[in-house]
Amino acid sequence: MNANTSRQNAAAREEGAQLFDRTTRDLPPGRHRFHKERMMAQIHETRQAEHTATGANGANGGQGANGATPAKARRFRLSRPAFALPALAATVAAAVVAVVVTSGGESGPGLATGPALTTTIGVASAEGAPRLLDEIALAAADGKHPVAKPGQYIYIESKTANTFVRTVNDKSSLASYALHTRQVWKSPDGTKGWLIDPAVNESPEGETLSLPDEQGNTPRADLNGPSYDYLAKLTTDPDALLAKIYKETKGQGNTPDQQAFTTIGELLGESYPPQELYSALFKTAAKIPGVVVVDDAVDAAGRHGVAVARLDETSGQREEWIFDKKTHVYLGERIVQVNRVDGDDLIKPGTIVFTSAIMKRAVVDGIKQTPSQSG
């Protein structure tokens, strides 16, 4: 029994390593997301495979990581695994290993784990959503927004945490990685960068995000992996922009509307849209059906604000973009499990799947330079 478990553990770790290698190889580095739906998709697929297994947990866990999911798990399908990020890949790989390994052990370099993140579910209302998004768009158009020039870097510092499924000795439970600081530097053309994130980096010094990658590839920027220069060329007409988002994200996510909302949310987070586009993104979001307002939501730094949100009816998760109630400045986002999903008794309503808070966003003159060090 022990020998068989050891072989399963080794296979699981190898599977996680292969997943990390494949994902980082296919992807423009630097566009971090502990992408909530994608990460949880891998976890749920693995768990569903476990539940239908006849004892070969490690083998079925591998099938889940490779995309062979039971029919019931398709609600959590990984929409476009080739566009996961280095940070996402590490998180998914760690989570998959945590699910299928039956001995103890923690995952995630340099991070402690704790109980699942939870919150009180805020009341959502469709009334007032268009007006709020219009006010946010006006505030975005009036705000200070420096232009990134060649040779400079976009610096984004955030606080982030996430919940994941951990299985030890055949017993599954929810756990979370400790809230931690993440720092990213990206050149306007997207070919140079640096990442410091204890959830990803083995070294506290971080790692390079510069292209080309180890295989000599320099992926082209797109909506799923945008550079500042790419964003600067996008249309700012809300109707045309929404049409482009629907077209380029076709087949991703659980529904076209939810994926459009998620895509815009990613551009608001660890990205730096030029000012005119930044304002247009909110006007574009107002055109997506199902967008609501949550009067009180809290970001990863504990700041209360008002949220623009949308519920994914398939996963039962609500994505919330959080803004300061007075200034309408973007604070961060979180994904909250709002509805219970049939067949899943572990992730209960009120679970925070993912949370982040943008602490600093600036244009600096050098890689690994912070705003306080700039001229």
ZATORRO-616170 format. One record per atom (N, C-alpha, C, O): x, y, z. Coordinates in steps of 0.2 Angstrom, whole numbers, plus 2048, in hexadecimal, padded with zeros to 3 digits. Example, Ala and Ser with C-alpha at 12.3 -4.5 7.8 and 13.67 -1.06 7.14 Angstrom:
! residues 2
8427E482783E7EA8278427F08278477EF82A8407F58238447FB824840800827843806828
//
This chain:
! residues 375
8047FA80080080080080480680080380B7FC80980680480E80C80581280D7FE8128137FC8148087FB8188087F581380B7EF81580F7EB80D8097EF80880B7EA8078127EB8068167E68068147F180481B7F380A8207F18098257EE81081D7F28168217F08178227E98188287E681581D7E581581D7DD8108227DB8118267D780A8227DE8058277DC80782E7DE8068337DA80A82F7E480C8367E68118387E181183E7DE8168347DF81B8367DA8188387D381A83D7D08138347D18108357CB80C83C7CB80C83F7C680983D7D18058437D180A8497D180884E7CE80F8497D481484E7D481784F7CD8188557CB81884A7CA81A84A7C381584E7BE8178527BA80F84C7BF80984F7BC8098567BD80885A7B880A8587C380985F7C580F8637C180E8687BF8158607C181B8637BE81A8647B781C8697B481785F7B481685F7AC8118647AB8118687A680B8657AF80686A7AE80A8717AE8088757AA80E8727B38118787B481687A7AE81587F7AB8198757AB81E8767A681A87779F81B87C79C81487479E81087579880D87C79880D87F79380B87E79E80788479F80C88A79E80A88F79A81288A7A181688F7A181989079A81B89579781A88A79681D88A79081888D78B81A89178681188C78C80D88F78780B89678880889978380C89978D80989F78F80E8A578F8148A479180C8AB78D8108B178E8108B279680B8B37998168B27998178B27A08158B97A28158BE79F8138B97A98128C07AC80B8C27AD80A8C67B18068BF7AA7FF8C07AB7FD8BC7B07F98B77AE7FE8BD7B67FC8B97BC7F58B97BD7F18BE7BC7F28B37BE7EC8B27C17EC8AC7C57ED8A77C27EA8AC7CB7E88A67CE7E18A57CB7DC8A67CF7E18A47C57DA8A57C17D58A07C47D689A7C47D18A47C77CC8A07CC7C889A7C87C98957CB7C589C7C37C18967C07C68917BD7C488B7BE7CB8937BA7D088E7B87D388A7BD7D48847BC7D588D7C27D88897C87D38847CB7D587E7CC7CD8877CC7C88837CF7C687D7CA7C48787CD7C687F7C47C48797BF7C98737C07C786E7C07CF8757C07D486F7C17D386B7C77D38657C77D286F7CD7D086B7D37CA8677D37CA8617D57C586A7D07BE8667D07BF8617CB7BC85B7CD7C28617C67C385C7C17C78567C47C58507C37CC8587C87D08527CB7CB84F7D17CB8497D17C88537D47C38507DA7BE84C7D77BC8467D97BB84E7D17B684A7CE7B98437CB7B583E7CC7BF8447C97C283D7C67C38397CC7C28337CC7C583C7D27C68387D87C08347DA7C082E7DC7BA8387DA7B48357DC7B282F7D87AE82B7DA7B382F7D27B182A7CD7B68257CC7B58207C97BC8257D07C18207CF7C081A7D37BB81A7D77C38157D27C380E7D57C880D7DA7CA8077DB7CC8127DB7D28127E07D88147DD7DD8167E17D88167D67DF8187D37DE8207D37DE8237CE7DE8237D97DE82A7DA7E382E7D67E18337D37E982C7D67EE82F7D37ED82F7CB7EE8357C87EB82A7C87EA82A7C17E482E7BF7E58327BA7DF82E7C37D98327C17DB8397C27D883E7BE7DF83B7C77E18427C87E48447C27E484A7C07E98407BF7EC8427B97E88437B37E98487B07E283F7B37DE8407AD7DA8477AE7D984B7A97D98497B47D684F7B57DA8557B37D885A7B07E18547B57E585A7B37E685A7AC7E885F7A97E58557A87E68557A17E085679D7E08577977DA8577A17D485A79E7CF85479C7CA85679A7D084E79E7CB84979D7C78497A37C88457A87C184C7A37BD84D7A97B684A7A87B48497A27B48477AD7AD8447AD7A88497AB7A984F7AC7A28477A979D84C7A779B8517AC79A8577AA79A84E7B27988537B879D8587B979B85E7BC7A48577B77A985C7B97A98617B37AD8667B47A68617AE7A68657A87A486C7AA7A68717A77A086D7AF79E8747B17A48787B37A487E7B47AA8747B57B08787B87B58777B37BB8787B47B48767AC7B98757A77BE87A7A77BC8807A87C48787A57C987D7A47C888079D7C987D7987C788679D7C58897967CA88A7917CA88778C7D088C7937D688D78F7DC88C7937DF8907947DE8857947E48847987EA8877957EF8887997EB88878F7F188A78C7F289178E7F889478E7ED8957917EE89C7927EE89D79A7ED8A279C7EF89779E7F18987A57F789B7A67FB89B7A17F989E7AC7FF8A17AD80489E7B18028997B480A8A07B180F89C7B680C89C7BD80D8967C08098A17C08078A17C680189C7C78008987CB7FC89C7C27F78987C27F98917C17F788C7C47FE88F7BD8008897BC8038867C28028807C480788A7C680A8877CC8048867D18048817D47FF88A7D17FA8897D67F68837D47F487F7D87F48827CE7F087C7CB7F48767CD7F18717CF7FA8767CB7FE8707CC7FF86E7D37FE8687D58008737D78008727DE7F986F7E17F986A7E57F48727DE7ED8707E17EC8697DE7E98657E27ED8677D87EC8617D67F085C7DA7ED8567DB7F685D7DB7FA8597DF7F78587E67F78527E97F585D7E97F285D7F07EC8597F07EB8567F57E88597EA7E28557EA7E484D7EA7E18497ED7E984B7E67EA8447E47EF8417E97EF83B7EA7F38457EC7F88427F17F48407F77F18447FA7F683A7F97F28387FF7F68388067F483680B7FD83A80580183C80B80084380C7FD84780980484581280384C81480885080F80B84E80A80885781180C85B80D80986280B80386180980C86780A80A86D80880C86F80181186C7FF8098747FE80B8767F780B87D7F78088817FB80F8807F28108877F281688A7F581688A7FB81B88C7F182188E7F48218947F981E8997F78238937FF82489980381D89B80681D8A180981889780681189A80880E89580D80E88F80C80C8988138088948188018938157FF8978117FE88E8187F788D8167F388D81D7F588D8227EC88F81B7E88908217E188D81F7E088A81A7DC88F8237D588C8217D289081B7D58958197CD88D8187CA8908127C88988147C68998197C889C80F7C68A380F7BF8A380F7BC8A080A7BB8A78137B48A78137B28AF8147B68B38167AC8B08127A98B78127A18B681379E8B181179E8BC8157978BC8147958BE80D7988C380B7918BB80A78F8BC80378B8C38037858C380678D8C77FF78A8CE7FF7848CD7FA7838C97F677F8D17FB7798D27F777A8D57F177D8DA7F17788D27EB7798D47E57738D77E276D8D57E37738DD7DE76D8E07DB76F8E27D47748E57D376B8E07CF76C8E37C876B8EA7C776D8EE7C37678ED7CC7658F47CB76B8F87CD76E8F77D276C8FD7C97729017CA7798FF7C777D9037C87798F97C477F8F77C27828FC7BC7888FE7BC77E8FD7B77809027B17829087B478790B7B277E90B7B97809127BB7879127BF78B9167BE78890D7C378E90C7C779490B7C279990E7C37939077BD7999067B879A90D7B47A090E7B27959107B37969177AF79A91C7B479E91F7B179891C7BA79C9207BF7A391E7C07A89227C07A49177C07AB9147C07AF9167BA7B59187BA7AC9167B47AF9187AD7B191F7AD7B69217AB7AD9237B07AE92B7B07B492C7B57B99307B37B49287BB7BA9297BF7C09277BC7C69297BD7C09217B87C691E7B57C89237B07CF9247AF7C49277AD7C692B7A77C99317AA7CD9357A77C89337B07CA9397B47D19387B87D493D7BA7D29327B97D79307BE7DE9317BB7DF9327B57E39317BF7EA9327BD7EC92B7BA7EC9267BD7EF92B7B47F19257B07F79267AC7F69277A67FD9257AE8039267AA8039227A480191C7A580692479F80792079980E91C79A81391F79C80E91679881491179981891279281591178D81E91479382291578D82790F78C82990B79182A90E78682F90978583590A78A83791078B83790478D83D90579283A90579983E90479E83490779A8319077A082E9007A282D8FC79E82B9007A88288FA7AA8218FB7AE8219007B281C8F77AD8168F87B18178F47B78188EE7B78168F77BD8178F37C38108F37C780C8F77C780E8ED7C98088EB7CC80A8E77D280D8E27D28088EA7D88098E67DE8028E57E17FD8E97E28018DF7E37FA8DD7E67FB8D87EC8008D57ED7F58D77EF7F58D27F47F08CD7F27EB8CF7EF7F18C77F37ED8C27F07ED8BB7F57F28BA7F87E88B87F47E78B17F77E28AD7F47DE8B07F07E28A77F57DD8A27F27DB89C7F67DF89A7FA7D68997F57D48937F87D588D7F37D488E7ED7D78887F67D78827F27D587B7F67D487C7FC7D58767F27D386F7F57D986C7F77DE86B7F27D98697FD7DF8657FF7DD85E8017D885E8067E08597FF7DE8528017E484F8047E984E8017E384D80A7E884980E7E58438117E08438147E883D80F7E68378127DE8368107DA8348147DD83780A7D68368077D183B80A7CB83A8087D384080E7CE8458107CF84C80D7D584E80E7CA84E80A7CB8558077C885A80B7C385980F7CB86080B7C986680E7CB86C80A7CF86C8067C887280C7CA8788097D087B80D7CF87B8137D487E80A7DA88280D7DB8888097D88898037DF88C80C7E18938087E88948097EB89380E7EB8978047F289A8057F18A18087ED8A48077F68A280C7F78A88107F68AE80B7F98AE8067F38B480D7F38BA80A7FB8BC8097FE8BC80E7FC8BE8038038C08018048C57FC7FF8C67F880A8C87FC80B8CE7F780E8CB7F18128C67F180B8CD7EB80E8CB7E48108D27E180C8D77E18168D17DD8188D77DA81A8D57D381D8D07D28188D97CE8198D77C781B8DD7C38198E37C48218DC7BF8238E17BA8228DF7B38248D97B281F8E37AF81F8E17A88208E77A381E8ED7A58248E679E8268EB7998208EC79581B8E879481F8F27928198F478E8188EF7888128ED78781D8EC78581C8E778081B8E078281A8DC77E81C8DF78981A8D978C8208D478B81F8CE78D8268D678982B8D17888308D178D8348CC78E8308D57928348D57988308D679E82B8D979F8328D27A482F8D37AA8328CF7AF8378CB7AF82F8D07B58328CD7BB82C8CB7C08278CF7C082C8C67C48278C47C882A8C27CF82E8BE7D08278C57D48288C37DB8228C17DE81D8C57E08218BA7E081B8B87E381D8B17E781F8AC7E481C8B17ED81E8AB7F181A8A57F081B8A07F28148A67EC8108A17EA81389D7E48118977E38178A07E181A89E7DB82189D7DB8248987D98258A27DD82C8A27DD82F89E7E382D89F7E883489A7E18388967E683D89B7E983E89A7EF83F8A07E68448A57E88408AB7EA83C8AE7E68428AE7F083F8B57F18418BA7ED83D8C07EC8468B97E98488BE7E48438BE7DE8438C37DA83F8B97DD83A8B97D783D8B67D18428B27D283A8B77CB83C8B47C583B8B87BF8368BC7C083E8B77BA83D8BB7B48378B97B08358B37B08348BE7AD82E8BC7A98308BE7A282B8BF79D8368BF7A08388C279A8388BD7948398B77968368BF78E8358BB78983C8BC78483F8C178583D8B778083A8B177F83A8AC78483F8AD7898368A77848368A278A83C89D78884089E78483C89778C84289378C84288F78584788D78383C88F78283C88C77B83D89177583C88F76F83E89777783F89C77283989F76F8398A376A83389E77382D8A177082B8A877382C8A97798298AC76F8268B277281F8B376F81D8B576A81A8B17748138B17728108B87718138BC77480C8B876C8098BF76A8048C07708008BC7728038C77727FF8C97777F88C97747F68C976E7F38C77787EC8C77777E88C877D7EB8CA7827E18C877C7DD8C97827DF8C57887DE8C778E7E18BF7877E28BA78D7E98BB78F7EB8B97957ED8BF78C7F48C178E7F68C778B7FB8C77877F38CD78D7F48D378A7FB8D778D7FD8D67937FE8DA7888038DF78A8008E678A7FB8E77878048EB78D8018F278D8018F47867FC8F77848068F37818058F577A7FF8F27777FC8F57737FE8EB7787F88E87757F18EC7777ED8ED7737F18ED77E7EB8F17807EA8F877D7E58FA77C7F08FB77C7F09027797EC9027727EA9077707EC8FC76F7EA8FC7687E28F97687E08F97637E08F876E7D98F576E7D48FB76D7D590176F7CE8F976A7C98FE7697C69007707C68FC7747C49067707C19097767B990A7767B690C77A7B79087707B090876F7AD9027737AE8FC7717A89037787A68FD77C7A38F77787A48F277979F8F977379B8F476F7A08F076B7A08EA76A7A58F37687AA8F07647AF8EC7687B18E67667B08EE76E7B58EB7737B18E57757B58DF7767AB8E57777A78DF7797A78DA7747A88D47757A68DC76E7A58D77687AC8D47677AC8CD7667B18D77687B88D47687B98CF76D7BC8CA76C7B78D17737B88CC7797B48C67787B78C17797AE8C77767AA8C17757AD8BC76F7AD8B67707AF8BF76A7B28BC7647B98B87677BA8B27657BD8BB76A7C48B976C7C48B47727C88B07737BE8B47757BE8AF77B7B88AA77A7B68A777F7B68A97747B18A47727B489D7747B989B7737AF89A7787B189377A7B48937817B588D7837B68987847B989978A7B489A78F7AE89D78E7B58977967B089979B7AA89579B7A98917967A689679F79F89279F79A89579B79689179879A89C79A79689F7957998A579279E8A77957978A778C79B8AD78979A8B378D79F8B778E7958B47917948BA7957998BA79B79C8BF79C7998B479E79D8B47A47A58B57A27A88B87A67A68B279C7AD8B279A7AF8B97987B58BC7997AA8BD7957AC8C47937AD8C879A7B18CC79A7A98C779F7AA8CA7A57B08C97A87B48CD7AB7B28C27A87B98C07AB7BE8C37A77C38C57AB7BE8C37A17C38C679D7C48CE79F7CA8D079F7BF8D179F7C08D87A17C38D97A87C78DD7A97C08D57AD7C38D57B37CB8D37B47CE8D67B87CD8CF7AF7D48CE7AF7D88D47AD7DE8D57AF7D58D87A87D88DE7A67D88E37AB7DD8E87AB7D48E37B07D38E87B57D88E67BB7DA8EB7BE7DA8E07BB7DE8DE7C17E68DF7BF7E88E47BF7E98D97BE7F08DA7BD7F28DB7B57F48D77B27F08E17B47F18E47AD7F18EC7AE7F08EE7B37F38EF7A87F38F67A97F08F97A27F48FB79E7E98F97A17E68FC79B7E890479B7E79077A07E99067957EA90D7947E39117967DE90D7967E39177987DE91A79B7D791A7977D291879A7D791B7917D191B78D7CE91478D7C891478D7D290F78C7D090878C7CD9077937C89037947D19097987CF90779F7C89097A07C49067A37C691079E7C091279F7BA90E79B7B590D79D7BC90D7957B89097907B69027937B18FF7917BB8FF7977B98F87997B38F879E7AF8F379D7B28FD7A17AC8FD7A67A68FE7A27A18FB7A47A690379D7A090379979F8FD7957998FB7937A48F97937A38F37907A08EE79479B8EA7927A28EE79B7A08E979F7988EA7A17948E57A27968F07A078F8F27A178A8EF79C7848EE79D78D8ED7977898EA7917888E27927858DF78E78C8DF79778C8D87987858D679C7858D97A17818D279A77B8D079E77D8CD7A47828C97A57798CE7A977A8CB7B077F8CE7B57808CC7BA7818D47B37868D87B77828DB7BD77D8DE7BC7848DB7C37818DD7C97858E17CD78B8E27CC7828E47D27868E87D77868E57DE7808E37E078B8E47E278B8E27E878D8E77ED7938EA7EC7898EA7F178A8F07F57908EF7FA7948F57FB7928E97FC7988E980079C8E37FF79A8DD7FF7A28E47FD7A78DF7FB7AE8E17FE7AF8E77FF7B28DC8007B88DD8037BE8DA7FF7BE8D47FD7C38DE7FE7C98DC7FA7CE8D87FE7CD8D78047D38D67FC7D88D27FF7DB8D68057DE8D38097DC8DC8047DF8E08097DA8E380F7DC8E68137D48E080E7CF8E28137CB8E88127C78EB8167CC8EB80C7C88F180A7C18F08087C08EC8037BD8F380B7B68F38097B48F78037B78FD8027B08F57FE7AE8F97F97A88F67F67A48F27F87A68F97F07A08F77EC7A28F37E77A88F47E479F8ED7E57A18E97E079D8E87DA7968E97DA7A08E87D479C8E67CE79E8DF7CD7A38DD7CD7988DB7CC7998D47CC7958D07C77908D37C47968CA7C67928C57C27938BE7C47988BC7C678D8BB7C578D8B47C778D8AF7C27898B07BD7928AA7C27928A57BD78D8A07C078F89C7C578889F7BC78389A7BE7858937BF78388F7C278A8917BA78C88A7BA7918897C07908837C379588D7C279A88B7C779788E7CE79A88B7D37928927CE7908957D479489A7D779389C7DD79989C7D379E8A17D679D8A87D379B8A97CD79D8AD7D779C8B47D57A38B87D57A68B87DA7A48BB7CF7AA8BF7CF7A98C67D07A48C97CD7AC8C97D57AB8D07D77B18D47D67B68D37D87B08DA7D37B58DF7D27B38E47D77AE8E77D77B88E67DB7B78EA7E17B98F17E07BF8F27DE7B58F67E27B78FD7E17B69017E77B29007EB7BA9067E87B990B7EE7B290E7ED7B09117E77AE90F7F27A79117F17A79197F07A291B7EC7AC91D7F27AC9247F07B09267EA7AD9297E67B69237E97BA9257E37B99217DD7BB9237D87B691B7DE7B59167D97BC9137D67BC9107D17C19147DA7C89117D87C79097D97C49077DE7CA9067D47CA8FE7D57CF8FC7DA7D48FE7DB7CC8F87DF7D08F57E47D28EE7E37D88ED7E57CE8EA7E07D08E37DF7CA8DF7DD7C58E17DB7CB8D87DE7C58D47DC7C58CE7E17CA8CC7E47C08CA7E17BF8C47E47BA8BF7E17B68C27DD7BB8B97E17B68B47DF7B38B17E57B78AE7E97AD8B17E57A98AE7EB7A48A97E97A18A97E47A58A37EC7A089E7EB7998A07EE7988A07F47948A17EA78E8A47EC78889E7EC78589E7F178889A7E77848947E778788E7E878C88D7E67848897EB7868827EC78587F7E57808807E278A87B7E378A8777DD7888707DE78C86D7E378486D7DB7828667DC7888617DB78C8627D678985D7E078F8587DF79585B7E379A8577E37958617E579B8647E97988667F079586C7F079A8627F57988647FB79E8687FF79D86A8057A48697FC7AA86B7FF7AA8737FF7AB8768047A98757F97AA87D7F87A38807F979E8807F57A28827FF79B88580179A88C7FF79F8907FF79488E7FF7938957FE79689A80379689880979989F80179D8A38067A48A28067A88A68097A789D8027AE89C8017B18A17FC7AE8A27F77B68A47FE7BA8A87FA7BF8A47F67C48A27F97BE8A37EF7C289F7EB7C88A37EA7CE8A07E97C88A97E97CE8AD7E77CC8B57E97C78B77E97D28B87EB7D18BF7ED7D88C37EC7DD8C07EC7D78C97EA7DD8CD7E87DB8D47EA7D68D67EA7E18D87EB7E08DF7EC7E68E37E97EC8E17EA7E58E77E47EA8EB7E17ED8F07E67E98F57E87F38F07E87F68F57ED7F98FB7E97F99007EB7FD8F97E48018FE7E08008FC7D88018F67D78009017D48009007CD8039067CA80090C7CB8099067C780D90C7C581190A7BF8129047BD81490F7BC81990E7B78209107BA8209167BC82490C7B982B90D7BC83090C7B782F90A7B183690F7B883C90F7B38409097B38449087AE83F9047B78448FE7B78418F87BA83C8F97BE8438F27B78408EC7BA8428EB7C18488ED7C383E8E97C583F8E87CC83F8EE7D08418EE7D683D8F47CD83D8FA7D08368FB7D38318FA7CF8358FE7D982E9007DB82D9077DB83290B7DA8279097DB8259107DA8299157DF82B91A7DD82B9137E582E9177EA8359187E883991C7EA8389137E383F9147E183F9187DA84591A7D883A9197D783A91D7D183B9247D28399277D783F9277CD84192E7CD83D9327D183F9387D1
//
